[in-house]
Amino acid sequence: MIGEILGDVRGQDAGRLRYEVQQLLGKKAGRRTLLARDLQTQELVVIKLLSFGGDFEWDSLKLFEREAETLKSLSHPLIPQYLDYFEVNLSNIKGFALVQTYIPAKTLEQYLQSGRTFTEAEVKQIAKALLEILIYLHGLYPPVIHRDIKPSNILLGERSGNSVGEVYLIDFGSVQTVLGAETGTRTVVGTYGYMPLEQFGDRAVAASDLYSLGATLIYLMTGSHPADLPQKDFRIQFEQAANLSPSFSHWLKWMIEPSLERRFSSAAVAIAALEKPQPTNLPTLVVGKPDGSKIQLTKNGDSLEIIVPPAGFDPSIVFTGLFAIVWNSFILFWTIGALSAPFPVNIPFAMFSIPFWGAGFMMLYKFFFHFFGRICLRLNPKQISLSWELFSGKFYRYRASPRQSINKLVYIPKHFTKDSEGTRIAVPAQLDIWVGVKKYQLGGSGGAIKSEAELEWLAQELSDWLRMDITK
């Protein structure tokens, strides 16, 4: 089609063809992307051509028309502008053409194929620029969801000083609007490797574009297509293929989180997290609840509750119970004997037994708590509390603290150390929530949970719910 002239000039010069094809930019089934010169303005333009053929599908025409209508409604300096839309009726091709402004820049895919690599700082600049475009698109009414963000649909201009270059988002051929989805004109589109799970189910939302952007950034950092990287529980395992700072690595994990509930909810939230990263040393944690765990976890958007049930029978607790009976029997015998002495000599002897009664009651409390007590960690929008509950009584090591004062979530895996004599001793896994200078401890030598797998699971659940990195 090189040299072919398409389209009609309107107005005074009506009847004369307008766009002279200069170059074929891309081609796939039923579609061509052409570089042409507008003979009226002498400007270069891009023509997207949808042709009728043996492989033509009506869904393609719906998407093509939707792209034209969407571009006509957009006004953003980093998105191609709509120029024209017309029917093509030539002897060798029939269909429709969409004309848009030409941006003289290469795609990220072309840069990668030519061997260019990107630093973490450059990738962050690209991420921020695209998130700002998505804030504009998702903020429209109805919101515009791109659905096909990938390196070949992102243009990058030339470097300028410390700037990586202008970043443009192109190709709205897969675009979806909320109103379009509600009226039933829904088509599953996108590119494998960049599509989140909900998009395969034809339920794309604004956060779906965040997943695609995250997968694109991973491609820039690793040089590998996301579909070629290993996966675990539908999560792209990119860490070993890229040398990233812990904070940026964790941010990318939020972007490509398979679960919509755990992914960043909007581009604005994502860009805020990118601009204010939190240092992290995140261990590799299990995600699901360990088999056989009796810990109860209840959470929603406003509250989270972790209940550690009674430990149940343990041979070691039998000794505690027997010792408590012997101890308290002896103290009872002592107290009766002391009180039977003449007054007032009996008073100091009886008072002498009070600390021993305290120790005896603590042993009984521990014995009964082992069978009937539970530990509860509760968080709501206002506060955090950790309580030991036996029957109707509650004991708080610390009173409830303001939730906004939570400043650190610490997980320390099981490890070994040496005592003063050089003996190797095991240190159990530990999970702590720091609220100012207070420490709410769930694991470790003073915590209620001894299982490392359960602590790993709870650490991840707390991290997800609090939107807070796990530090070590």
PELIN-V318293 format. One record per residue. N is the residue number from 1. SS is DSSP state (a for helix, b for strand, c for the rest). NEAR is the number of other ideal C-beta (glycine too) atoms within 10 Angstrom. Layout:
N & SS & NEAR
N & SS & NEAR
//
This chain:
1 & c & 16
2 & c & 10
3 & c & 7
4 & c & 15
5 & b & 15
6 & b & 21
7 & b & 23
8 & b & 14
9 & c & 15
10 & c & 13
11 & a & 6
12 & a & 6
13 & a & 11
14 & c & 8
15 & c & 7
16 & c & 13
17 & b & 12
18 & b & 21
19 & b & 24
20 & b & 15
21 & b & 18
22 & b & 15
23 & b & 11
24 & b & 12
25 & b & 14
26 & b & 14
27 & b & 11
28 & b & 7
29 & c & 11
30 & c & 18
31 & b & 15
32 & b & 19
33 & b & 18
34 & b & 23
35 & b & 16
36 & b & 25
37 & b & 17
38 & b & 19
39 & c & 16
40 & c & 14
41 & c & 10
42 & c & 7
43 & c & 12
44 & b & 15
45 & b & 22
46 & b & 19
47 & b & 25
48 & b & 24
49 & b & 21
50 & b & 22
51 & b & 19
52 & c & 14
53 & c & 11
54 & c & 6
55 & c & 9
56 & c & 15
57 & c & 11
58 & a & 7
59 & a & 13
60 & a & 20
61 & a & 15
62 & a & 14
63 & a & 22
64 & a & 21
65 & a & 15
66 & a & 19
67 & a & 21
68 & a & 22
69 & a & 15
70 & a & 21
71 & a & 23
72 & a & 14
73 & a & 11
74 & c & 16
75 & c & 10
76 & c & 13
77 & c & 8
78 & c & 17
79 & b & 22
80 & c & 23
81 & c & 15
82 & b & 20
83 & b & 19
84 & b & 18
85 & b & 19
86 & b & 16
87 & b & 10
88 & b & 18
89 & b & 8
90 & c & 12
91 & c & 5
92 & c & 8
93 & c & 16
94 & b & 13
95 & b & 20
96 & b & 17
97 & b & 23
98 & b & 24
99 & b & 26
100 & b & 23
101 & b & 14
102 & c & 19
103 & c & 17
104 & c & 8
105 & c & 18
106 & b & 16
107 & b & 19
108 & a & 23
109 & a & 15
110 & a & 14
111 & a & 19
112 & a & 18
113 & a & 12
114 & c & 8
115 & c & 7
116 & c & 14
117 & c & 10
118 & c & 20
119 & c & 11
120 & a & 16
121 & a & 10
122 & a & 19
123 & a & 21
124 & a & 19
125 & a & 17
126 & a & 20
127 & a & 23
128 & a & 14
129 & a & 21
130 & a & 25
131 & a & 24
132 & a & 15
133 & a & 22
134 & a & 26
135 & a & 15
136 & a & 16
137 & a & 22
138 & a & 21
139 & c & 13
140 & c & 13
141 & c & 8
142 & c & 12
143 & c & 16
144 & b & 25
145 & b & 25
146 & c & 29
147 & c & 23
148 & c & 21
149 & c & 27
150 & c & 23
151 & a & 21
152 & a & 17
153 & a & 22
154 & b & 24
155 & b & 22
156 & b & 22
157 & c & 16
158 & c & 11
159 & c & 10
160 & b & 9
161 & c & 4
162 & c & 8
163 & b & 13
164 & c & 19
165 & c & 18
166 & c & 15
167 & b & 21
168 & b & 21
169 & b & 22
170 & c & 19
171 & c & 21
172 & c & 27
173 & c & 22
174 & c & 22
175 & c & 21
176 & b & 27
177 & b & 20
178 & a & 17
179 & a & 11
180 & a & 20
181 & a & 17
182 & a & 10
183 & c & 9
184 & c & 6
185 & c & 15
186 & c & 15
187 & c & 16
188 & c & 14
189 & c & 18
190 & c & 19
191 & c & 20
192 & c & 9
193 & c & 18
194 & c & 27
195 & c & 24
196 & c & 26
197 & a & 13
198 & a & 17
199 & a & 23
200 & a & 12
201 & c & 9
202 & c & 12
203 & c & 14
204 & c & 26
205 & c & 19
206 & a & 20
207 & a & 22
208 & a & 24
209 & a & 28
210 & a & 28
211 & a & 26
212 & a & 29
213 & a & 27
214 & a & 27
215 & a & 26
216 & a & 27
217 & a & 27
218 & a & 26
219 & a & 25
220 & a & 22
221 & a & 22
222 & a & 19
223 & c & 14
224 & c & 16
225 & c & 17
226 & a & 24
227 & a & 14
228 & a & 11
229 & c & 19
230 & c & 10
231 & b & 12
232 & b & 9
233 & c & 10
234 & c & 11
235 & b & 14
236 & b & 24
237 & c & 12
238 & c & 24
239 & a & 18
240 & a & 9
241 & a & 16
242 & c & 19
243 & c & 10
244 & c & 18
245 & c & 13
246 & a & 17
247 & a & 18
248 & a & 20
249 & a & 17
250 & a & 21
251 & a & 23
252 & a & 24
253 & a & 17
254 & a & 18
255 & a & 23
256 & c & 22
257 & c & 20
258 & c & 15
259 & c & 14
260 & c & 16
261 & c & 10
262 & c & 15
263 & c & 23
264 & c & 23
265 & c & 14
266 & c & 17
267 & a & 23
268 & a & 15
269 & a & 16
270 & a & 24
271 & a & 19
272 & a & 12
273 & a & 17
274 & a & 19
275 & a & 10
276 & c & 8
277 & c & 15
278 & c & 14
279 & c & 10
280 & c & 20
281 & c & 13
282 & c & 19
283 & c & 14
284 & c & 9
285 & c & 17
286 & c & 15
287 & c & 13
288 & c & 10
289 & c & 14
290 & c & 14
291 & c & 6
292 & c & 8
293 & c & 16
294 & c & 11
295 & c & 19
296 & b & 12
297 & b & 16
298 & b & 10
299 & b & 14
300 & c & 9
301 & c & 8
302 & c & 9
303 & c & 13
304 & b & 19
305 & b & 14
306 & b & 21
307 & b & 15
308 & b & 20
309 & c & 12
310 & c & 15
311 & c & 15
312 & c & 9
313 & c & 9
314 & c & 10
315 & a & 6
316 & a & 7
317 & a & 16
318 & a & 11
319 & a & 9
320 & a & 15
321 & a & 16
322 & a & 11
323 & a & 13
324 & a & 20
325 & a & 14
326 & a & 12
327 & a & 16
328 & a & 17
329 & a & 11
330 & a & 13
331 & a & 19
332 & a & 13
333 & a & 10
334 & a & 16
335 & a & 19
336 & a & 11
337 & a & 13
338 & a & 17
339 & a & 13
340 & c & 10
341 & c & 13
342 & c & 6
343 & c & 7
344 & c & 7
345 & a & 10
346 & a & 15
347 & a & 12
348 & a & 10
349 & a & 15
350 & a & 17
351 & a & 11
352 & a & 12
353 & c & 19
354 & a & 10
355 & a & 10
356 & a & 15
357 & a & 15
358 & a & 11
359 & a & 13
360 & a & 21
361 & a & 13
362 & a & 11
363 & a & 18
364 & a & 16
365 & a & 16
366 & a & 14
367 & a & 18
368 & a & 15
369 & a & 19
370 & a & 17
371 & a & 14
372 & a & 11
373 & c & 20
374 & b & 16
375 & b & 20
376 & b & 16
377 & b & 20
378 & b & 16
379 & b & 23
380 & c & 13
381 & c & 9
382 & c & 12
383 & b & 16
384 & b & 22
385 & b & 18
386 & b & 25
387 & b & 17
388 & b & 17
389 & b & 16
390 & b & 15
391 & c & 9
392 & c & 5
393 & b & 10
394 & b & 11
395 & b & 13
396 & b & 11
397 & c & 13
398 & c & 13
399 & c & 10
400 & c & 16
401 & b & 18
402 & b & 11
403 & a & 15
404 & a & 11
405 & a & 13
406 & b & 20
407 & b & 11
408 & b & 15
409 & b & 18
410 & b & 17
411 & b & 25
412 & b & 18
413 & c & 16
414 & c & 14
415 & b & 10
416 & b & 8
417 & b & 9
418 & b & 9
419 & c & 8
420 & c & 5
421 & c & 5
422 & c & 6
423 & c & 8
424 & b & 8
425 & b & 8
426 & b & 8
427 & b & 13
428 & c & 18
429 & c & 22
430 & b & 23
431 & b & 23
432 & b & 20
433 & b & 23
434 & b & 16
435 & b & 20
436 & c & 11
437 & c & 7
438 & b & 17
439 & b & 17
440 & b & 19
441 & b & 19
442 & c & 25
443 & b & 24
444 & c & 20
445 & c & 9
446 & c & 12
447 & c & 18
448 & c & 19
449 & b & 23
450 & c & 14
451 & c & 16
452 & a & 18
453 & a & 17
454 & a & 22
455 & a & 27
456 & a & 22
457 & a & 21
458 & a & 24
459 & a & 27
460 & a & 19
461 & a & 17
462 & a & 23
463 & a & 20
464 & a & 17
465 & a & 16
466 & a & 16
467 & c & 12
468 & c & 16
469 & c & 18
470 & b & 21
471 & b & 19
472 & c & 11
//
